[in-house]
Amino acid sequence: MKSWFRGFLFWKILLGFWLTYIAITQLLWLGFSLYGKHHEPPENMATKRIVNLQMTSAVSVLQRGGLEALNDMMIDWPPNDRRFFSVKLMDKPPQQAAPRDELNRDLAPGEFPKEVTEWVTGADGRQYQLRYDVAGLRADSSMGGHPRSILNMPEPLFIVGGICGLFFSLFLAWNLTRPMRQLRAGFARVSKGDLSVRLFPKMRRRHDEFSVVAQDFDAMVERLSVLVQAREELLHDVSHELRSPLARLQLATGLARQTPESVNSSLDRIDEEARRLDKMIGELLTLSRAEHQSLPDEQYFDLLGLLNAVTNDARYEAQIPGVEILLNADEQQDYTVKGDANLIRSAVENVVRNALRFSMHGQQVLITLRQEHDWLAISVRDYGPGVEADKLSSIFDPFVRVNSPLSGKGYGLGLSIVRKVVIAHQGEVSAVNARDGGLELTIRLPHWVV
């Protein structure tokens, strides 16, 4: 049995639509009933017209031609009409004979007298009583009959309408619960680790809220797939990067055991590799922290003051390679940003140190801070060798290093940390090769006006 037969929502929708259909039919019956109390139904008007016409014809023929002429006329009547019409010879007229119109005058719409009686003086001068059995006519006629009914509806109409309403409700319930079943199946596959499931191709023709939900579901799965793949690649890269210093540590400890005279050099190597591992782990922790979109240490601070502090530290480090660090900014402008000042400082330091690493003696590193509409843009420009055009899009990925003699001994995590920090602050980062050489990296952060 299919899974949708076991869903409570399917049965709720099905019964809800079907009961609503039945309720609508009852409301329609009630409305027509109330309407019929104030308006004469067409079939009742037709019955009254037939009775009045035949009685009027019978009275006129009896008065002019007598009983024999009336019998001749009744031969042309339908058998049912003759069966409920009778003529009786009376010895004397009634004391008070009300006209036929007065008998029907006080009847409410839809009501009928049981019989219509007329006293007529025939052409022979004798008194006759004409009687029409209206109750018998209506009971025998299909118009006035009372067929079996269910919930105030004729039994055939109720059966046909109930079946049609059931199929209509079944279609609506199936159409509404089908996308929910598809969503449930999609989430079940995702929970089992299958991130290849996509729902929008199956629901694109609906053009309703479910198709929008399917688009959001596909976007969520694609994002999960990217995150899982990034995590797997990061784990692979971390394990690969850890092998080299660990191998050197093992080699150093082995040499110390085999040649006691090289203990001091082996300890120096062990200290250096330990510092490398500590630096890598610190950068990985910073990268992991930057990936969290919620920043608990958010505050408003002056970006220009932060850049002054970073520039001063960079100038101190740039003394040995002989590189000049310049900062250009309009100190009269407002440079307020909101976020984690420590993370943003770490990102800017990574960019400046990266530029310093690729700069040679006598060159400059230019840091520029400016306003761009609702953004604050930080540009760091060096005059080094730049980056190959086909690698510009990947320099922000973890463990990606540019092959250059000036690159130094990094782990390729600096620019990755920069991108994570900037994205966490709803900003953007980009890198381009300058026309006259070097790399220009730009960070844009939202400008907050306090």
C-alpha positions as CSV (number, residue, x, y, z in Angstrom):
1,M,0.0,0.0,0.0
2,K,1.3,3.4,-0.9
3,S,2.6,5.7,1.9
4,W,0.0,8.4,1.3
5,F,-2.8,6.1,2.5
6,R,-1.1,6.1,5.9
7,G,-0.9,9.9,6.2
8,F,-3.3,11.5,8.6
9,L,-3.1,14.8,6.7
10,F,-4.4,13.2,3.6
11,W,-7.5,11.8,5.4
12,K,-8.0,15.1,7.2
13,I,-8.0,17.0,3.9
14,L,-10.2,14.4,2.1
15,L,-12.8,14.3,4.9
16,G,-12.7,18.1,5.2
17,F,-13.4,18.7,1.6
18,W,-16.1,16.1,1.4
19,L,-17.9,17.3,4.5
20,T,-17.7,20.8,3.2
21,Y,-19.3,19.6,0.0
22,I,-22.2,18.0,1.9
23,A,-22.6,21.1,4.1
24,I,-22.8,23.3,1.0
25,T,-25.6,21.2,-0.5
26,Q,-27.5,21.5,2.8
27,L,-27.1,25.2,2.9
28,L,-28.3,25.4,-0.7
29,W,-31.4,23.3,0.2
30,L,-32.1,25.6,3.2
31,G,-31.8,28.6,1.0
32,F,-34.1,27.3,-1.7
33,S,-36.5,26.2,1.1
34,L,-36.6,29.7,2.6
35,Y,-36.9,31.2,-0.9
36,G,-39.8,28.8,-1.7
37,K,-41.8,30.0,1.3
38,H,-42.1,33.5,-0.3
39,H,-42.2,32.6,-4.0
40,E,-44.4,30.1,-5.8
41,P,-42.4,27.2,-7.4
42,P,-43.0,27.0,-11.2
43,E,-44.4,23.4,-10.9
44,N,-47.0,24.5,-8.3
45,M,-48.1,27.4,-10.5
46,A,-48.5,25.0,-13.5
47,T,-50.6,22.6,-11.4
48,K,-52.9,25.3,-10.2
49,R,-53.2,26.7,-13.7
50,I,-54.2,23.3,-15.1
51,V,-56.8,22.7,-12.3
52,N,-58.3,26.2,-12.8
53,L,-58.4,25.8,-16.6
54,Q,-60.2,22.5,-16.5
55,M,-62.6,23.6,-13.9
56,T,-63.4,26.8,-15.8
57,S,-63.9,24.8,-19.0
58,A,-66.2,22.2,-17.3
59,V,-68.3,25.0,-15.7
60,S,-68.7,26.8,-19.0
61,V,-69.6,23.6,-21.0
62,L,-72.0,22.5,-18.3
63,Q,-73.8,25.8,-18.2
64,R,-74.2,26.1,-22.0
65,G,-74.5,22.5,-23.3
66,G,-75.5,20.5,-20.3
67,L,-74.2,17.2,-18.8
68,E,-73.9,15.4,-22.2
69,A,-71.7,18.2,-23.7
70,L,-69.5,18.0,-20.5
71,N,-69.1,14.2,-20.9
72,D,-68.1,14.6,-24.6
73,M,-65.5,17.2,-23.6
74,M,-64.1,15.0,-20.8
75,I,-63.5,12.2,-23.3
76,D,-60.6,14.3,-24.7
77,W,-59.0,14.7,-21.2
78,P,-56.1,12.6,-20.1
79,P,-57.1,9.5,-18.1
80,N,-55.6,10.9,-14.9
81,D,-57.5,14.2,-15.2
82,R,-60.8,12.3,-15.7
83,R,-60.1,10.0,-12.8
84,F,-59.8,12.9,-10.3
85,F,-62.7,14.9,-11.7
86,S,-66.3,14.1,-10.7
87,V,-69.8,15.6,-11.5
88,K,-72.6,15.0,-9.1
89,L,-76.3,16.0,-9.5
90,M,-77.6,17.8,-6.4
91,D,-81.2,18.0,-5.2
92,K,-80.8,21.5,-3.9
93,P,-78.0,24.1,-3.9
94,P,-75.9,24.7,-0.8
95,Q,-76.8,27.4,1.7
96,Q,-73.5,29.4,1.1
97,A,-71.3,28.4,-1.9
98,A,-68.0,30.2,-2.0
99,P,-66.5,31.0,-5.4
100,R,-63.5,28.9,-6.4
101,D,-61.2,32.0,-6.4
102,E,-62.0,32.6,-2.7
103,L,-61.2,29.1,-1.8
104,N,-57.6,29.6,-3.1
105,R,-57.2,33.2,-2.0
106,D,-55.9,32.6,1.6
107,L,-53.4,29.8,0.6
108,A,-49.7,30.6,1.1
109,P,-47.3,30.1,-1.8
110,G,-46.7,26.4,-2.3
111,E,-49.9,25.3,-0.5
112,F,-52.8,23.4,-2.2
113,P,-56.4,22.7,-1.1
114,K,-57.2,19.0,-0.9
115,E,-60.1,19.5,-3.4
116,V,-61.7,22.2,-5.5
117,T,-65.5,22.2,-5.5
118,E,-67.8,24.2,-7.8
119,W,-71.7,24.5,-7.8
120,V,-73.0,25.0,-11.3
121,T,-76.5,25.4,-12.7
122,G,-76.6,23.3,-15.9
123,A,-78.3,24.1,-19.2
124,D,-81.2,21.9,-18.0
125,G,-81.7,24.1,-15.0
126,R,-80.6,21.5,-12.5
127,Q,-77.8,21.9,-9.9
128,Y,-74.5,20.1,-10.3
129,Q,-71.5,19.8,-8.0
130,L,-68.1,19.7,-9.8
131,R,-65.3,18.3,-7.7
132,Y,-61.6,18.1,-8.5
133,D,-59.5,15.9,-6.2
134,V,-56.3,18.0,-6.1
135,A,-54.7,15.9,-3.3
136,G,-55.1,12.7,-5.3
137,L,-53.8,14.4,-8.5
138,R,-50.6,15.7,-6.7
139,A,-50.0,12.3,-5.0
140,D,-50.3,10.5,-8.4
141,S,-48.3,13.1,-10.3
142,S,-44.5,13.0,-10.5
143,M,-44.5,16.8,-9.8
144,G,-46.2,16.5,-6.5
145,G,-44.8,13.2,-5.4
146,H,-42.3,12.7,-2.5
147,P,-39.5,10.4,-3.7
148,R,-37.1,8.9,-1.1
149,S,-34.5,11.4,0.0
150,I,-31.2,11.5,2.0
151,L,-30.3,14.7,3.8
152,N,-33.1,16.5,2.1
153,M,-31.9,15.5,-1.3
154,P,-33.4,12.9,-3.7
155,E,-31.7,9.6,-3.3
156,P,-30.2,9.4,-6.8
157,L,-29.0,13.0,-6.6
158,F,-27.4,12.3,-3.3
159,I,-25.6,9.2,-4.5
160,V,-24.3,10.8,-7.7
161,G,-23.4,14.0,-5.9
162,G,-21.7,12.2,-3.1
163,I,-19.6,10.1,-5.4
164,C,-18.6,13.1,-7.5
165,G,-17.8,15.1,-4.4
166,L,-15.7,12.2,-3.0
167,F,-13.6,11.9,-6.2
168,F,-13.2,15.7,-6.3
169,S,-12.1,15.7,-2.6
170,L,-9.8,12.8,-3.3
171,F,-8.1,14.7,-6.2
172,L,-7.6,17.8,-4.1
173,A,-6.3,15.9,-1.1
174,W,-3.9,13.9,-3.3
175,N,-2.7,17.1,-5.1
176,L,-2.1,18.9,-1.8
177,T,-0.3,16.1,0.0
178,R,1.8,14.9,-2.9
179,P,4.4,17.7,-2.6
180,M,4.5,17.1,1.2
181,R,5.3,13.5,0.6
182,Q,8.0,14.5,-1.9
183,L,9.5,16.9,0.7
184,R,9.4,14.2,3.3
185,A,11.2,11.7,1.0
186,G,13.7,14.4,0.2
187,F,14.5,15.1,3.8
188,A,14.8,11.4,4.5
189,R,17.4,11.0,1.7
190,V,19.3,14.1,3.1
191,S,19.2,12.6,6.6
192,K,20.9,9.5,5.2
193,G,23.7,11.6,3.6
194,D,22.4,11.7,0.0
195,L,22.9,15.3,-1.0
196,S,22.2,14.7,-4.7
197,V,18.4,14.9,-4.2
198,R,16.6,17.8,-6.0
199,L,12.9,18.6,-5.8
200,F,12.4,21.7,-8.0
201,P,12.6,19.7,-11.3
202,K,9.6,17.7,-10.1
203,M,7.5,20.6,-8.8
204,R,8.4,23.3,-11.3
205,R,5.0,23.0,-13.1
206,R,3.0,23.7,-10.0
207,H,3.8,27.4,-9.9
208,D,2.7,27.8,-6.3
209,E,4.1,28.0,-2.8
210,F,5.3,24.4,-3.0
211,S,7.5,25.1,-6.0
212,V,9.1,28.0,-4.0
213,V,9.7,25.6,-1.1
214,A,11.3,23.1,-3.5
215,Q,13.6,25.9,-4.7
216,D,14.6,26.7,-1.1
217,F,15.1,23.0,-0.4
218,D,17.4,22.6,-3.4
219,A,19.3,25.7,-2.4
220,M,19.7,24.3,1.2
221,V,20.9,21.0,-0.1
222,E,23.4,22.6,-2.5
223,R,24.7,24.7,0.4
224,L,25.0,21.6,2.6
225,S,26.8,19.8,-0.2
226,V,29.3,22.7,-0.6
227,L,29.9,22.9,3.2
228,V,30.3,19.1,3.5
229,Q,32.7,19.1,0.5
230,A,34.6,22.0,2.0
231,R,34.9,20.3,5.3
232,E,36.1,17.1,3.7
233,E,38.7,19.0,1.6
234,L,39.8,21.0,4.7
235,L,40.2,17.8,6.7
236,H,42.1,16.2,3.9
237,D,44.4,19.3,3.6
238,V,44.9,19.6,7.3
239,S,45.9,15.9,7.6
240,H,48.2,16.4,4.6
241,E,49.8,19.5,6.1
242,L,50.3,17.9,9.5
243,R,52.2,15.0,8.1
244,S,55.3,17.0,7.1
245,P,56.0,18.6,10.6
246,L,55.1,15.4,12.4
247,A,57.5,13.5,10.1
248,R,60.3,16.0,10.9
249,L,59.5,15.7,14.6
250,Q,59.9,11.9,14.4
251,L,63.1,12.3,12.4
252,A,64.5,14.7,15.0
253,T,63.7,12.4,17.9
254,G,65.2,9.5,16.0
255,L,68.4,11.3,15.4
256,A,68.6,12.4,19.0
257,R,68.4,8.8,20.1
258,Q,70.9,7.5,17.6
259,T,73.5,10.3,17.8
260,P,73.6,11.9,21.3
261,E,76.0,14.6,20.1
262,S,73.2,16.0,17.9
263,V,70.7,16.4,20.7
264,N,70.8,20.2,20.8
265,S,70.2,20.6,17.1
266,S,67.4,18.0,17.3
267,L,65.8,19.9,20.1
268,D,66.0,23.1,18.1
269,R,64.3,21.3,15.2
270,I,61.6,20.0,17.5
271,D,61.0,23.5,18.9
272,E,60.7,24.9,15.4
273,E,58.3,22.3,14.2
274,A,56.3,22.7,17.4
275,R,56.0,26.4,16.7
276,R,54.9,25.6,13.1
277,L,52.2,23.3,14.4
278,D,51.1,25.8,17.0
279,K,50.8,28.5,14.3
280,M,48.8,26.2,12.0
281,I,46.4,25.2,14.8
282,G,45.9,28.8,15.7
283,E,45.1,29.8,12.1
284,L,42.7,26.8,11.9
285,L,41.0,27.9,15.0
286,T,40.7,31.5,13.7
287,L,39.3,30.1,10.4
288,S,36.7,28.0,12.3
289,R,35.7,30.9,14.4
290,A,35.3,33.1,11.3
291,E,32.9,30.6,9.7
292,H,30.3,31.2,12.4
293,Q,27.8,33.8,11.1
294,S,26.8,34.9,14.7
295,L,29.5,37.0,16.2
296,P,29.1,37.2,20.0
297,D,31.7,40.1,20.3
298,E,30.0,42.6,17.9
299,Q,30.6,46.2,18.7
300,Y,30.8,49.6,16.9
301,F,34.4,50.8,16.4
302,D,36.4,53.2,14.2
303,L,37.9,51.3,11.2
304,L,40.5,54.1,10.7
305,G,41.8,53.6,14.2
306,L,42.1,49.9,13.6
307,L,44.0,50.5,10.4
308,N,46.4,52.9,12.1
309,A,47.2,50.2,14.7
310,V,47.8,47.5,12.0
311,T,49.9,49.9,9.9
312,N,52.2,50.7,12.9
313,D,52.7,47.0,13.6
314,A,53.4,46.4,9.9
315,R,55.9,49.2,9.7
316,Y,57.8,47.7,12.6
317,E,58.0,44.3,10.8
318,A,58.8,46.0,7.4
319,Q,62.1,47.5,8.7
320,I,64.1,44.4,8.0
321,P,63.0,43.9,4.4
322,G,63.1,47.6,3.8
323,V,59.5,48.0,2.6
324,E,57.6,51.3,3.1
325,I,54.0,51.0,4.5
326,L,51.7,53.9,3.5
327,L,48.2,54.6,4.8
328,N,45.9,57.0,2.8
329,A,42.5,58.0,4.3
330,D,40.5,61.2,4.8
331,E,40.6,61.7,8.6
332,Q,37.5,64.0,8.5
333,Q,35.2,61.2,7.3
334,D,33.3,58.7,9.5
335,Y,34.5,55.1,9.3
336,T,32.3,53.3,11.8
337,V,31.7,49.6,11.3
338,K,30.0,47.0,13.4
339,G,31.4,43.6,14.2
340,D,34.2,41.8,16.0
341,A,37.2,44.1,16.0
342,N,39.6,41.3,16.8
343,L,38.5,39.2,13.8
344,I,38.6,42.2,11.4
345,R,42.0,43.2,12.7
346,S,43.2,39.6,12.1
347,A,41.9,39.8,8.5
348,V,43.5,43.1,7.7
349,E,46.8,42.0,9.2
350,N,46.8,38.8,7.1
351,V,46.3,41.0,3.9
352,V,49.0,43.4,4.9
353,R,51.5,40.7,5.8
354,N,50.7,38.9,2.6
355,A,51.5,42.1,0.7
356,L,54.7,42.5,2.8
357,R,55.8,39.0,2.1
358,F,55.6,39.5,-1.7
359,S,57.4,42.9,-1.6
360,M,61.1,43.5,-2.1
361,H,63.5,46.0,-0.7
362,G,62.6,49.6,-1.6
363,Q,59.1,48.8,-2.6
364,Q,55.9,50.1,-1.1
365,V,52.7,48.6,0.3
366,L,49.8,51.1,-0.1
367,I,46.8,50.9,2.2
368,T,43.8,53.0,1.3
369,L,40.6,53.6,3.2
370,R,37.6,55.2,1.4
371,Q,33.8,55.4,1.4
372,E,31.8,53.9,-1.4
373,H,28.2,54.7,-0.9
374,D,27.1,52.4,1.9
375,W,30.4,50.6,2.1
376,L,33.8,51.2,3.5
377,A,36.6,49.9,1.2
378,I,40.0,48.9,2.3
379,S,42.5,48.4,-0.5
380,V,46.0,46.9,0.0
381,R,48.3,47.3,-2.9
382,D,51.8,45.8,-3.3
383,Y,54.3,46.0,-6.2
384,G,55.4,42.4,-6.1
385,P,55.1,39.7,-8.8
386,G,51.3,39.4,-8.6
387,V,49.3,36.3,-9.1
388,E,48.6,34.3,-12.2
389,A,45.3,35.1,-13.7
390,D,43.9,31.6,-13.6
391,K,44.7,31.4,-9.8
392,L,43.1,34.6,-8.7
393,S,39.8,32.9,-8.0
394,S,41.4,30.2,-5.8
395,I,43.8,32.3,-3.6
396,F,41.0,32.5,-0.9
397,D,40.7,28.7,-0.6
398,P,42.4,27.0,2.4
399,F,46.0,25.7,1.9
400,V,46.3,27.4,-1.5
401,R,49.8,28.9,-1.9
402,V,51.2,30.9,-4.7
403,N,54.5,29.5,-6.2
404,S,56.9,32.4,-5.7
405,P,60.3,32.7,-4.2
406,L,58.9,35.6,-2.1
407,S,56.0,33.6,-0.7
408,G,57.8,32.4,2.4
409,K,56.8,29.5,4.6
410,G,53.0,30.0,5.0
411,Y,50.2,27.4,5.1
412,G,47.8,29.1,2.7
413,L,45.3,29.9,5.4
414,G,45.7,33.7,5.7
415,L,43.5,34.8,2.8
416,S,41.0,32.0,3.6
417,I,40.6,33.5,7.0
418,V,40.2,37.0,5.4
419,R,37.3,35.8,3.2
420,K,35.5,34.0,6.1
421,V,35.8,37.0,8.4
422,V,34.6,39.4,5.7
423,I,31.6,37.2,4.8
424,A,30.7,36.9,8.5
425,H,30.4,40.7,8.6
426,Q,28.2,40.8,5.5
427,G,31.0,42.2,3.4
428,E,32.9,41.1,0.3
429,V,36.5,40.7,-0.7
430,S,38.2,40.6,-4.1
431,A,41.7,40.5,-5.7
432,V,43.0,41.8,-9.0
433,N,46.4,42.2,-10.6
434,A,47.4,45.9,-10.9
435,R,48.2,47.1,-14.4
436,D,51.7,48.2,-13.5
437,G,52.5,45.1,-11.5
438,G,51.6,43.8,-8.1
439,L,48.4,42.6,-6.4
440,E,45.6,44.8,-5.2
441,L,43.2,43.2,-2.6
442,T,40.0,45.1,-1.6
443,I,37.8,44.4,1.4
444,R,34.4,46.1,1.6
445,L,32.5,46.3,4.9
446,P,29.0,47.8,5.6
447,H,29.2,51.4,6.8
448,W,27.2,52.0,10.0
449,V,26.1,55.5,10.9
450,V,25.6,55.7,14.6
